[in-house]
């Protein structure tokens, strides 16, 4: 048996501290034994499938297993549970002393109304919106995607028109390609619903309000469609990555 279960510091056998399962605190005599344990016992099928799918394009088995080893050691990055970044709430909608803007809802068919209710229920269950008494309101827009399903959007054009613009610089595509021209290895991040991982300040939440046929809501996280969304998100990403960005 290549595992040792122990929590004592004065054990007679002192295994490599790297070969410990963070979840069940079992020690293993080798990294290979730990990785086998992680793959078969401690992590969900969803994470396991994601790691396998992410590496199946690597033809060289030795290289593929080496990359999988890195991914398993950093498996928390693939945690499927909903979450937000643990940072102070962000302020992204400065409107000065402008009075609240109220826009009437656009006409919608019964079918579209049902879609709006379903989408808001999903957002509510995830904690991404909350019920609101805000005097602000922007209309909902449903946009048909390529697969013919509907994308739930809020028309923030009137709000954006009175918002003080954030001057934080966004990266230029030409400069990015120039900086990467001599690179050998490339890594990319795909932020799943990236804006929805950023908490929004309480004073900004009221300004994101919108209505369905029977209720009024506001976002608790950074919504898509606001003019300062890209700058706010880019500032946060630059802070997280630091000098490792390029």
C-alpha positions as CSV (number, residue, x, y, z in Angstrom):
1,X,0.0,0.0,0.0
2,X,1.6,3.3,-1.1
3,X,-0.5,5.6,1.1
4,X,0.1,6.6,4.8
5,X,-2.7,8.2,6.7
6,X,-1.4,10.5,9.4
7,X,-1.8,13.9,10.9
8,X,1.1,13.8,13.4
9,X,4.3,15.8,13.0
10,X,6.5,13.3,14.9
11,X,5.7,10.3,12.7
12,X,8.5,7.8,12.2
13,X,8.0,8.0,8.5
14,X,8.3,11.5,7.0
15,X,6.9,11.4,3.4
16,X,7.5,14.1,0.9
17,X,5.2,17.0,1.9
18,X,4.3,17.6,-1.7
19,X,2.7,14.2,-1.9
20,X,-0.3,15.0,0.3
21,X,-3.9,15.2,-0.9
22,X,-5.3,18.5,0.2
23,X,-8.8,17.2,0.4
24,X,-8.4,14.0,2.5
25,X,-4.9,14.7,4.1
26,X,-3.5,11.3,3.0
27,X,0.3,11.0,2.4
28,X,1.7,9.1,-0.6
29,X,5.1,7.7,-1.2
30,X,5.3,9.1,-4.7
31,X,3.8,11.8,-6.9
32,X,2.5,9.1,-9.3
33,X,0.5,7.5,-6.4
34,X,-0.9,10.9,-5.4
35,X,-2.0,11.7,-9.0
36,X,-3.6,8.3,-9.4
37,X,-5.5,8.9,-6.1
38,X,-6.7,12.3,-7.3
39,X,-7.9,11.0,-10.6
40,X,-9.8,8.1,-9.2
41,X,-11.0,9.1,-5.8
42,X,-10.9,12.7,-4.7
43,X,-12.2,14.8,-7.6
44,X,-15.4,15.0,-9.5
45,X,-16.0,13.4,-12.9
46,X,-16.5,17.0,-14.2
47,X,-13.0,18.1,-13.3
48,X,-11.5,14.7,-14.5
49,X,-13.3,15.1,-17.8
50,X,-12.2,18.7,-18.2
51,X,-8.5,17.8,-17.7
52,X,-8.6,14.9,-20.1
53,X,-10.4,17.0,-22.8
54,X,-7.9,19.8,-22.3
55,X,-4.9,17.6,-23.0
56,X,-6.1,15.1,-25.6
57,X,-4.6,17.1,-28.4
58,X,-1.0,16.3,-27.1
59,X,0.2,13.3,-29.1
60,X,3.3,12.6,-27.1
61,X,2.1,10.5,-24.1
62,X,5.0,11.6,-21.9
63,X,4.3,15.2,-22.5
64,X,0.5,14.7,-22.1
65,X,1.0,13.1,-18.7
66,X,3.3,15.8,-17.6
67,X,0.8,18.5,-18.5
68,X,-2.0,16.5,-16.8
69,X,0.2,16.3,-13.7
70,X,0.4,20.1,-13.6
71,X,-3.3,20.4,-14.1
72,X,-4.1,17.9,-11.3
73,X,-1.8,19.8,-8.9
74,X,-3.7,23.0,-9.7
75,X,-7.1,21.3,-9.8
76,X,-8.8,24.1,-7.8
77,X,-8.6,26.2,-11.0
78,X,-11.3,23.9,-12.5
79,X,-13.6,24.1,-9.5
80,X,-17.1,24.0,-11.1
81,X,-18.9,25.7,-8.2
82,X,-20.1,29.3,-8.8
83,X,-17.9,31.9,-7.1
84,X,-16.8,35.5,-7.3
85,X,-13.2,36.9,-6.9
86,X,-12.5,37.6,-3.2
87,X,-11.8,41.4,-3.7
88,X,-13.5,44.6,-2.5
89,X,-16.6,45.5,-4.5
90,X,-15.8,47.5,-7.5
91,X,-17.2,51.0,-8.4
92,X,-17.8,51.2,-12.2
93,X,-20.8,53.5,-12.7
94,X,-20.1,57.1,-11.6
95,X,-22.9,59.3,-12.6
96,X,-22.2,62.4,-10.5
97,X,-25.4,64.1,-9.3
98,X,-27.5,63.1,-12.3
99,X,-31.0,62.1,-11.3
100,X,-32.1,58.4,-11.7
101,X,-33.0,57.3,-15.3
102,X,-36.1,55.3,-15.8
103,X,-36.7,53.6,-19.1
104,X,-39.9,51.8,-19.9
105,X,-39.7,48.1,-20.8
106,X,-39.8,47.2,-24.5
107,X,-42.8,45.3,-25.8
108,X,-42.3,41.5,-25.6
109,X,-44.3,38.5,-26.8
110,X,-45.6,36.0,-24.2
111,X,-42.8,33.6,-25.3
112,X,-40.1,36.3,-24.7
113,X,-41.6,37.2,-21.4
114,X,-41.3,33.6,-20.3
115,X,-37.6,33.6,-21.3
116,X,-37.0,36.8,-19.3
117,X,-38.5,35.2,-16.2
118,X,-36.5,32.0,-16.6
119,X,-33.2,33.9,-17.1
120,X,-33.8,36.2,-14.1
121,X,-34.6,33.2,-12.0
122,X,-31.2,31.6,-12.9
123,X,-29.4,34.9,-12.1
124,X,-31.3,35.1,-8.8
125,X,-30.4,31.5,-7.8
126,X,-26.7,32.2,-8.5
127,X,-26.8,35.4,-6.4
128,X,-25.9,37.5,-9.4
129,X,-29.0,39.7,-9.0
130,X,-31.2,40.6,-6.1
131,X,-34.7,42.1,-5.8
132,X,-34.6,45.9,-5.9
133,X,-36.5,49.1,-5.0
134,X,-34.2,51.3,-7.1
135,X,-35.7,54.3,-9.0
136,X,-33.3,53.4,-11.9
137,X,-34.4,51.0,-14.6
138,X,-33.1,49.9,-18.0
139,X,-35.0,47.7,-20.5
140,X,-34.3,44.0,-21.1
141,X,-33.3,43.0,-24.7
142,X,-33.3,39.5,-26.0
143,X,-30.8,38.9,-28.8
144,X,-30.9,35.8,-31.0
145,X,-27.6,33.9,-31.0
146,X,-26.2,31.8,-33.9
147,X,-27.7,28.6,-32.4
148,X,-31.1,30.4,-32.4
149,X,-31.3,30.6,-28.6
150,X,-31.8,34.0,-26.9
151,X,-29.1,36.0,-25.2
152,X,-30.4,37.9,-22.1
153,X,-29.1,41.6,-22.3
154,X,-29.9,44.9,-20.6
155,X,-30.0,48.1,-22.8
156,X,-27.8,50.4,-20.7
157,X,-27.3,53.0,-23.4
158,X,-29.0,55.9,-21.5
159,X,-27.1,55.0,-18.4
160,X,-23.8,54.8,-20.3
161,X,-24.5,58.3,-21.8
162,X,-24.3,59.9,-18.3
163,X,-21.6,57.7,-16.9
164,X,-18.1,59.3,-16.2
165,X,-15.8,57.3,-18.4
166,X,-13.0,55.2,-16.9
167,X,-9.7,56.1,-18.6
168,X,-7.9,52.9,-17.7
169,X,-6.0,51.7,-20.8
170,X,-7.1,48.6,-22.7
171,X,-4.5,46.4,-24.4
172,X,-4.0,46.9,-28.1
173,X,-4.2,43.8,-30.3
174,X,-1.2,44.9,-32.4
175,X,1.0,45.3,-29.4
176,X,0.0,42.0,-27.9
177,X,1.0,40.2,-31.2
178,X,4.3,42.1,-31.3
179,X,5.1,41.1,-27.7
180,X,4.3,37.4,-28.4
181,X,6.3,37.2,-31.6
182,X,9.3,35.4,-30.1
183,X,7.4,33.2,-27.7
184,X,7.6,29.5,-27.8
185,X,4.8,28.5,-25.4
186,X,1.5,30.2,-25.3
187,X,-1.1,30.1,-22.4
188,X,-4.5,31.6,-22.5
189,X,-7.2,32.2,-19.9
190,X,-10.9,31.7,-20.7
191,X,-12.7,33.5,-17.9
192,X,-16.1,31.8,-17.6
193,X,-18.6,34.6,-17.2
194,X,-15.7,36.8,-16.1
195,X,-17.8,39.9,-15.3
196,X,-20.0,37.9,-13.1
197,X,-17.1,37.0,-10.9
198,X,-16.5,40.7,-10.0
199,X,-18.6,42.0,-7.1
200,X,-20.3,45.4,-7.6
201,X,-20.4,48.2,-5.0
202,X,-23.7,48.8,-3.3
203,X,-23.9,52.3,-4.6
204,X,-23.6,51.0,-8.2
205,X,-26.0,48.1,-7.8
206,X,-29.1,50.4,-7.9
207,X,-28.1,51.9,-11.2
208,X,-28.1,48.4,-12.9
209,X,-31.8,47.8,-12.1
210,X,-34.2,46.3,-14.6
211,X,-37.7,44.9,-14.6
212,X,-39.5,41.8,-15.8
213,X,-43.3,41.7,-16.1
214,X,-43.7,41.1,-12.3
215,X,-40.6,42.2,-10.5
216,X,-37.7,44.6,-10.2
217,X,-34.1,43.5,-9.9
218,X,-30.5,44.8,-9.7
219,X,-27.1,43.2,-10.3
220,X,-24.8,42.3,-7.4
221,X,-21.9,41.7,-9.8
222,X,-20.5,43.6,-12.8
223,X,-23.1,43.3,-15.6
224,X,-22.3,43.2,-19.3
225,X,-23.2,46.2,-21.3
226,X,-22.0,49.1,-19.1
227,X,-19.5,51.5,-20.6
228,X,-16.8,51.0,-17.9
229,X,-17.1,47.2,-17.8
230,X,-14.0,46.5,-19.9
231,X,-11.8,49.0,-18.1
232,X,-12.9,47.8,-14.7
233,X,-12.3,44.2,-15.6
234,X,-9.0,44.9,-17.3
235,X,-7.7,46.8,-14.2
236,X,-8.6,43.9,-12.0
237,X,-6.9,41.3,-14.3
238,X,-3.7,43.5,-14.5
239,X,-3.7,43.6,-10.7
240,X,-4.1,39.8,-10.5
241,X,-1.5,38.8,-13.1
242,X,1.0,41.5,-12.2
243,X,4.3,41.2,-14.1
244,X,3.3,37.7,-15.3
245,X,0.8,39.2,-17.8
246,X,3.3,39.1,-20.7
